[in-house]
Amino acid sequence: MGATGNVGGALSRLLLDEDVKVRALGRSPERLEALTMLGAHPYVVDAQDATRLTEAFRGSDAVFTLLPHDPQEPDYRRSQAQLGEAIVEAIAAARVSRVVFLSSIGADRLSGTGPVVSLHDQEERMRELTGVDVLVLRPGSFFENFAHALPLIEDEGILADTVAPDVAIPMIATADIAAAAADALTTEEWTGVEIRELLGERDLSYAEAAAVLGEALARPGLSYVQVPEADMEAALRQAGFSPDMARLQLELNRALSDGTVVAGEPRSSRSTTPTSFEAFATELARTVQPA
Ligand SMILES: NC(=O)c1ccc[n+]([C@@H]2O[C@H](COP(=O)([O-])OP(=O)(O)OC[C@H]3O[C@@H](n4cnc5c(N)ncnc54)[C@H](OP(=O)(O)O)[C@@H]3O)[C@@H](O)[C@H]2O)c1
């Protein structure tokens, strides 16, 4: 699933490189075209459609699944529940026995984590499945989120959000999540429901992230500004977030700031992943500063 997205796209390419047969799911044949050219079998499906999703899953050795994320949804948790129920229904109906599910740190908590609560709900649905071995990946915050900050960095010369500036947070490259998923799908066994945290190369504060981005973007001294929630809410609404989703995003930022959303276990060699934020920032800079 999510084959045209950050994690699913990189995962599909890694599996194709290993000569694994890949059925690439997404809603648009045009967006799936690049993977089709690489040898994937495209499957156009909206995850709300449990019947079609069942057809897409049927016959597969394993399914990589996520909850597609639409910040415009007026009732985010309800829409995520509809997608989540359809996905679980399709896994059961298609008799899939191995699943990798993309969740998040913080998904252990019942409430107070913004959109991550929907990932908690989906983990619980996965636990209800019988005869299915589910590997739950719980990554930290994606490096790729900072790509959305580029216009503000360009226009105003600052990185701005509501997250506390000095709190170190697990942050990760989506390529590293894809690599962990590919590794699991091709070389590993797991039974029942297994949880695995993926915490990036190191914890990173927003202030530190701004400094690294500044270096990479040739804006030394780029600073992080923690803005009031009302300002951030207005910016999110302007960017197309529904009122519900803007509220949830602010809740998540509060939870990251006050330590509600943290890794559940101490960092280990298994939960630590290779790509540094510096390496990501250098690549990001290449996309905006063509040589
Ligand atoms: N951002 C973070 O910091 C963070 C941290 C932890 C966990 N997560 C979780 O990671 C997930 C997002 O992963 P990502 O960044 O790899 O995804 P992404 O880049 O946002 O891509 C979403 C994918 O889902 C597909 N999609 C969207 N709506 C769909 C629908 N209704 N039916 C079928 N496919 C649909 C999209 O394909 P088409 O549009 O082509 O159909 C696309 O391939 C979310 O569940 C999020 O909660 C995010």
The ligand as an SDF file (V2000), in Angstrom:
LIG
                    3D

 48 52  0  0  0  0  0  0  0  0999 V2000
    4.8760   12.2510    8.9810 N   0  0  0  0  0  0  0  0  0  0  0  0
    5.3440   11.6940   10.0810 C   0  0  0  0  0  0  0  0  0  0  0  0
    6.1820   12.2650   10.7760 O   0  0  0  0  0  0  0  0  0  0  0  0
    4.8580   10.3160   10.4650 C   0  0  0  0  0  0  0  0  0  0  0  0
    5.4350    9.6990   11.5750 C   0  0  0  0  0  0  0  0  0  0  0  0
    5.0030    8.4080   11.9160 C   0  0  0  0  0  0  0  0  0  0  0  0
    4.0000    7.8030   11.1710 C   0  0  0  0  0  0  0  0  0  0  0  0
    3.4540    8.4500   10.1070 N   0  0  0  0  0  0  0  0  0  0  0  0
    2.4080    7.7640    9.3400 C   0  0  0  0  0  0  0  0  0  0  0  0
    2.9580    7.4340    8.0740 O   0  0  0  0  0  0  0  0  0  0  0  0
    1.8810    7.3070    7.1290 C   0  0  0  0  0  0  0  0  0  0  0  0
    2.2230    8.0800    5.8670 C   0  0  0  0  0  0  0  0  0  0  0  0
    3.3270    7.4440    5.2350 O   0  0  0  0  0  0  0  0  0  0  0  0
    4.0030    8.1060    3.9570 P   0  0  0  0  0  0  0  0  0  0  0  0
    4.5750    9.4320    4.3340 O   0  0  0  0  0  0  0  0  0  0  0  0
    4.8660    7.0900    3.3490 O   0  0  0  0  0  0  0  0  0  0  0  0
    2.7470    8.3440    3.0300 O   0  0  0  0  0  0  0  0  0  0  0  0
    2.5370    9.4970    1.9400 P   0  0  0  0  0  0  0  0  0  0  0  0
    3.8410    9.8680    1.3160 O   0  0  0  0  0  0  0  0  0  0  0  0
    1.6970   10.5500    2.5890 O   0  0  0  0  0  0  0  0  0  0  0  0
    1.6900    8.7430    0.8630 O   0  0  0  0  0  0  0  0  0  0  0  0
    0.4120    8.2360    1.1070 C   0  0  0  0  0  0  0  0  0  0  0  0
    0.1830    7.0700    0.1770 C   0  0  0  0  0  0  0  0  0  0  0  0
   -1.1310    6.5470    0.3940 O   0  0  0  0  0  0  0  0  0  0  0  0
   -1.8440    6.5450   -0.8470 C   0  0  0  0  0  0  0  0  0  0  0  0
   -3.2450    6.8610   -0.5360 N   0  0  0  0  0  0  0  0  0  0  0  0
   -3.7380    8.0120   -0.0560 C   0  0  0  0  0  0  0  0  0  0  0  0
   -5.0580    7.8990    0.1510 N   0  0  0  0  0  0  0  0  0  0  0  0
   -5.3980    6.6430   -0.2520 C   0  0  0  0  0  0  0  0  0  0  0  0
   -6.6160    5.9250   -0.2890 C   0  0  0  0  0  0  0  0  0  0  0  0
   -7.7710    6.4730    0.1220 N   0  0  0  0  0  0  0  0  0  0  0  0
   -6.5890    4.6700   -0.7550 N   0  0  0  0  0  0  0  0  0  0  0  0
   -5.4380    4.0910   -1.1690 C   0  0  0  0  0  0  0  0  0  0  0  0
   -4.2550    4.7060   -1.1410 N   0  0  0  0  0  0  0  0  0  0  0  0
   -4.2410    5.9840   -0.6880 C   0  0  0  0  0  0  0  0  0  0  0  0
   -1.1700    7.5910   -1.6960 C   0  0  0  0  0  0  0  0  0  0  0  0
   -1.2900    7.2360   -3.0450 O   0  0  0  0  0  0  0  0  0  0  0  0
   -2.1900    8.0070   -4.1200 P   0  0  0  0  0  0  0  0  0  0  0  0
   -2.4080    9.4050   -3.6310 O   0  0  0  0  0  0  0  0  0  0  0  0
   -1.3660    7.9000   -5.3610 O   0  0  0  0  0  0  0  0  0  0  0  0
   -3.4420    7.1900   -4.1510 O   0  0  0  0  0  0  0  0  0  0  0  0
    0.2850    7.4350   -1.2690 C   0  0  0  0  0  0  0  0  0  0  0  0
    0.8790    6.3600   -1.9710 O   0  0  0  0  0  0  0  0  0  0  0  0
    0.6290    7.8230    7.8220 C   0  0  0  0  0  0  0  0  0  0  0  0
   -0.1410    6.7380    8.2870 O   0  0  0  0  0  0  0  0  0  0  0  0
    1.1950    8.6010    9.0000 C   0  0  0  0  0  0  0  0  0  0  0  0
    0.2810    8.6610   10.0720 O   0  0  0  0  0  0  0  0  0  0  0  0
    3.8660    9.6800    9.7320 C   0  0  0  0  0  0  0  0  0  0  0  0
  1  2  1  0
  2  3  2  0
  2  4  1  0
  4  5  1  0
  4 48  2  0
  5  6  2  0
  6  7  1  0
  7  8  2  0
  8  9  1  0
  8 48  1  0
  9 10  1  0
  9 46  1  0
 10 11  1  0
 11 12  1  0
 11 44  1  0
 12 13  1  0
 13 14  1  0
 14 15  2  0
 14 16  1  0
 14 17  1  0
 17 18  1  0
 18 19  2  0
 18 20  1  0
 18 21  1  0
 21 22  1  0
 22 23  1  0
 23 24  1  0
 23 42  1  0
 24 25  1  0
 25 26  1  0
 25 36  1  0
 26 27  1  0
 26 35  1  0
 27 28  2  0
 28 29  1  0
 29 30  1  0
 29 35  2  0
 30 31  1  0
 30 32  2  0
 32 33  1  0
 33 34  2  0
 34 35  1  0
 36 37  1  0
 36 42  1  0
 37 38  1  0
 38 39  2  0
 38 40  1  0
 38 41  1  0
 42 43  1  0
 44 45  1  0
 44 46  1  0
 46 47  1  0
M  CHG  2   8   1  16  -1
M  END
$$$$
